[in-house]
Amino acid sequence: MRMYDLISKKKQGAPLSETEIREMIAGYTEGSIPDYQMSAMAMAIYFQGMNREETAWLTHAMAHSGDTVDLSMFGTLTADKHSTGGVGDKTTLIVAPIVAACGLKVAKMSGRGLGHTGGTVDKLESIEGYRSSLSQAEFFRQVEEVGLAVIGQTGNLTPADKKLYALRDVTATVDSIPLIVSSIMSKKLAAGSQTIVLDVKAGSGAFMRDSESAGVLAREMVAIGKACGRKMAAFVTNMDVPLGNNIGNALEVVEAIGVLRGTVGGELRSLCLHLAATMISLGLSLDFEDALAKATACLEGGRAFEKFTQWIQAQGGRVDWVLNPSLFPTASSVYGVKANRAGYIGQMHTEQIGLCAGMLGAGRIRKEDPVDFAAGIVLEKKTGDWVEIGDVLAYLHTNQSGILPEAEKCFLAAIQIQDEKPEALPLIYERID
């Protein structure tokens, strides 16, 4: 097999065979296929696409390019969720303990934040003492005993995806449906769970800017997961508005604790219950309405919060912080951004708001950048709310007071205040089974 011939074949729009894809990924992973040739292939795929069989073969080859996690000891009870990334998205912190308290096993690997999106591992590490790295024996033992463990991505999991993603990032080939699908689903398949529920974001704070494109991506991922023997479902959800009110690591943990303790509701609670109920429905073979009732009872009865506490304690986190969130470190400067005109909050440029939180210290531009766990934004007004001149739109939290004038300007540029009340958009655009 010559990589030149495969590039030429795909450039002309012809499908690649399973053997060709498998050998291509193996060669690229071990280094016999250079970056410049894989760049050309990525661009050919970007323009010519891949059929569903090709995408499934590519996903499978990438999933098995390195280590895989064997969760067979837990039978069919393993469940995982994945979000395509957004602003204020702390759903794992709420969904995982609900699902585990209802009897499933959540053995999850999560990532760190980059750019305008937050990362689950960063949020968990804002709890002092939380260990995001466990040995394999510790990881499996905790899943067995607690029903839940969340760690950072470690070891040699999907090395082909790591190499290819870095290449796509610098060759303008990130936004290709087959390449997005294979990147996300290869990691999910390698992580071993039998039930996978996807939260595909759509809007100004998401990679997919409209619900139609997000639906196409969601359908492809569900189809590929099913072809690989997994129980699959996906939601296309609204990211034209940040999820919840708190943006930033410790601030989001505190809000998640509020949902688990019954003091925070709204769209964050609603979405988490839908995601959890879908995982429970698929994993335990229940009707969705029965699974939703089970998840709701678990949340309202306090069992989900008990499971959250047990999970954090098992991974070394400060349980006293969980029980008393006022113990979380707070920023030295908290500044209220005020409305400069009266009207309704219209469009919120969610990506810009996420970048503003990063400017305050909550995010990173490069993977090696540190984050300030106390930094972030607490929204007081969101799309559809009426504001008067001087009303506080949001509080900016930072330990870098010198950045506040620039951050205020950044936040105000992301908020549109208008005379007409905007049309309400749904939280969930569609569910794909």
N, C-alpha and C positions, 0 to 999 in steps of 0.2 A: 504494500500500500504506500503510495506517495501522497504526501499532504498536498502537493501541487495539484494533483489530479482531483482530490476531494474539493479543494477550493474552486477549481474550474467547474466541476460538476454542480456545486451548490450555486455558483455565480450564474449559471444558466437555468437555475430553478428546478433542477432534478433532485429527487429525494435521495438521501443517504441511507445506506442499509444499516441494520443493527451492528453488524461486524465492523463496518467502517467507522461508525460513531464510537463503538467500544474501543477500537484500536487507536482512534484519534485522541480520545480522552486519556487513555493509558499513556500514550506517547507524550502528550503535553504535560501530564502530571510528573513523569519521570525525567523530562527535560530533552528528549530527543526531537520534539517538535518545538521550534523556537517561537518566541512571542510574536515576531513579525508575521509569521504564517498564521498563527491563531487569531491575530488581529484581523487579517484578511478574511478568515473564515467567519469571525463575528460580524464583520461588515456585510458579507454575503448573506448570512442568516438574517441580519437586520433588514435587508432589502427584499430577499426572496422568501423569508419565513420558513417555517417547518410544518409539516403535517403533524397530526396528533401522535401517530406511531413514532415518528422521528423524535418528537419532544419527550415521549415516554422513554425511549431508548437513551436519549441524552440524560434525562433525569436519573435513570437507573445507573448509568455508567458513572455519573458524578457522585451519586450516593455511595457507590462501592469503590470509589477511588482511594479510600483510606479506611480508617477504623469505622465500625458501626457498633451501636449499642444494642446488646441482646437483652430484651426485656421479657423474654418468653417465660421466665420464672413466675411472672405475674399473670399469665394467661392472656385473656382478652380484655382485661380490666384497665389497661393503660390508656391514658387520654392526654392530649396536648392541644394547645391552641396557638395560633400565630396571628399577629397583627402586621400589616404591611407598613406600619409606622405612621405616627401622627403627633399632635401636640396635646399634652394633658392626658395621654393614654396610659392609665395605670390599671387597666382591666385585669392583668395577670394577678395582681396583688389581691384582687377580690374574687375573681373566678376560680383560681386554683384552690383556695381553701374551701369554697362552697362545694366544688366537685369532689375533693378529697373527703370532706365530711359526709358526702352522700355515697361513699363506698368505692370510688374509682382511685386508681393510682396515677399520680401526676409526677412523672420523672422528666423534668424540663430543663433544657439549656436555653439561656437567653443571652442577648447581646447588650452592648453598651450604646449610649447615645452618640450620634454624629450629626453635625449640621443642625437642622431645625428640629429634629426628632429626639425624644428622650429614650433612654435605655433602661430596661427592667433591672439589670444588674446594678447600675448606678443608683437607682432608687433604693434597692435593698441595702446597698452598702452605706446609705445615709443612716442606717440603723447601726449604731456603734457595735462592733464585734461581729457583725454578720460575715460569715465565711462563704464567699462565692466560689471557692475552689475546694472540692472534696475529693478524696481518693475514690476509686471505683467501689471499693468495699464499703466505705462510709456512705456513698451515694445510694447504693442498693439497699443497705441496711436501713437508712432513713426512709426510703420509699416503702419498704416493707413495714416498718414500725409506725411511721407517722402518716404514710400515704401520700407524701408530698416532699419534694426537694427541688429547688431551683438553683442552678449553678451557671457560671459563665461557660462559654464554649471553650473546650479544652481539647488537648491531644491532637490527633491527626484526623479529625473529622472532616470529611469532604475537602481534601486539599485541592482538588481540581476546581471547585467553586471559588476557593480563596484566590487562586491564581487568575482564573478567568474573570472574576468580578473586578479585581484590581486593573486588569487589562481593559475591560469594558468602561471603567470609570474614566480612563484617559483617552479613549478612542471614540467617544460619543455614541456608544452602542448599548447604553444601559437600558433605554426604553424600547426593548424588543420583547414581545410577549413570550416567545419560546425560551429566550434566555432568562427572563424574569421567572417564569414558571419553573424551569429546571434548577435555578439557583435556590429558590425558596423550598421547593418540594424535595430536592436532594438532601437538604439539611434535615427536613422533617422526617424523611424516610430513614436516614442514617441514625436519627435519634431513637427510633424503635417503637414508638407508640402505635397502637392499633386504631385508635380513634383520633382524628385530627379535625379540628374546627378552625376555619380561617375567618379573620376579620379584615376584609379588604376595604381600605379607606378610599373615599372619593371626595375631591374638593380642593380648596386653595391650600390646605395644609398637608395634602397627600401627594404621592408620586403620580397617581392617576387623577387627573383634574376633573373628570366627569364620571357620572355613575354608569354610563354606557360602557366606557373603556374599562372601568373597574369590574363590571359584570362579565365582560369578555375574559379578563384575566382570572376572575373567580371560577368561571365555568371550566377553563382549561386546567386549573389546579385541581379542582374536584375530580375531573375526568382522569387526570394522570394519577392522582392518589388512589382512585378506585381501581384503575388498571393495575396498580401495584399492590392490590389486596387490602387497602385500608378502608375503614368506614369514614366517609367524608361528608362535610357540609361547609358552606361558606355564607357569610353575610356581606353585603355591600353597605357600608355605613357612612354617615355624613362626617366629613372633616372640613367643611366650610366654616365650622365654629369649633374652637377647642373643646375637648371632652372634659366635662366638669369645670370647676372654677380655678383650681390650683395647677400651676405649671412650674416645674422645678422639682428636684429630687425629694428632699425631706417634706416639702409642702404637699407633694402628691401622695406620699406615704400617709401623712396625717389625714388627707381627704379620704384615702382608701379605708383607713381605720374608721373614719366617720360612717362610711357606708356599712361596714361590717358591724358597727355598734348601733346602727339604726338612726344616726343623727344627720346623715346626708342622704338625699334622695335624688330625684330628677333623672335626667337622661343617662347619667353615669350608672346609677343603680339599675335602671331599666335594661340597658345594653348588657351589663354584666349578668343579669338574670337570664337573658335570652341566650347568651353564649354558654353559660353554665348548663342551662336546661338542655341545650342541643347536645352538649358533650355527654350529659347523663342519659339522654334519650338514646343516643347511638350506642354508648358504652354498656348500658344496662338493658337495652332492647325494650324501652318503655315508650308509650305514646308521649308526644311532646307536651301536651297539656298536663299529664301526670308528672312528667319530669319537671315542668315549670313549677307545679305545686310543691314538689319535693324540694326543689332548690329554694323557693321562697320560704318554706317552713324552716329550712336549715338556716337561712339568713336571719329571719325574724326571731327564731328561737335561740339564737346565740351560738349555735354549734359551729357556724363558719368562723366566727371570731375566736372561739376556743381553738379551732384547728389552726388558724393563723398564728395565734400565740404559741402553740405547740411547735409549729414549723420554725418560727423565728428563734425560739429557744434551742431547738435541735441544731440549728446552724450557727449558734453562738451569739445571736443578737441580744441586745438589751431588752428584756421583757418588760422592765419597769418603764421604758419609753413607750412601749406598745400600750401599756395600761394607763399611762399618763403622758399623752403626746406633748404636753407643755415642756417636757424635758428635752425635746429635740432642740438642737442649736438653732438660734435665730440670727438673722442678718443684723448688722450694726445700723444699717440705714433702711428705713421703710418710707417710701415716698408715694403720695397719692397723685395720680395723673387725673386732671380735671377736664371736664368737657368745656370746649370754648364756644359752643352754641347749643341751643335747645333743639330737640328732635328725636327721632327714633334711631337706634343703632341699626344700621343697614349691613352692608358687607363688612365682614371681618377677614382681613387677609391673614389667614391662620399661619402660613409659613413665616410671614414677617413677624408675627407675634412670637413664634418659636425662636426665631433668630434674635429677637429682642431679649428673650429669657437667657439665651446663650451669651449675649453681650453683658448681661448682669453677672454672669459667672456660672450659670446652671448647665451650660452645654460645652461642647468642644468642636473645634474645626478639624483638628487632626486626632487620630486615635490615641496618641500619646499625651494629649493635653489633659491637665487635671481639671476637675470640676469642683465648684463650691456647692456643697450639699444644701446650704441654707438659702442660696440665691434662687430667684424666680419671680413669678408674677401671680397675684391673686386677683382674679377678675371680679368686679362688682357689678358690671353691666355686660350683657351679651346681646346678640342679634335679636331685634324685636322689642327691646326695652326702651322706654321713654326716658330721656335725660334732660335736665335743666342746665343752664350755664352754671358752672362751678361744681356740679355733681362729680363725685369721684368715679372714674371709669375702672380704675384698677390700682392696686398697690404694687409698686416695684420693690423687691427685696434684694439687697446687695451688700457686700462688704467692701465695695469699691465706690465710694460716694462720688468720686470724680466722674464716673461714667453716667450719672443720672441725667444730666441735660441731654446728652446724645441718645440715651435709652428712651427718655420721654418723647423726643422728636420721632424716634423710630416707632414707638407704640402708637402715637397719634396718627402717623402716616398709614398705619394698618387698620384704622377704624374709620368707617364712613358714617357720618350722622346726616340723616335726611328727613324731609318733611313727611313723607308717606311711610306708613308702617309696612315693612317688607313682608312678602309672602312667607309663611312658615314652611320650612323644608322638613321632610321626615328624618328621623334619626336613623332608621333602617330603610334603605331603598328596596332591597330584595333579599330573599334567602334562596340559596342554590343548593339543591340536593342531587 
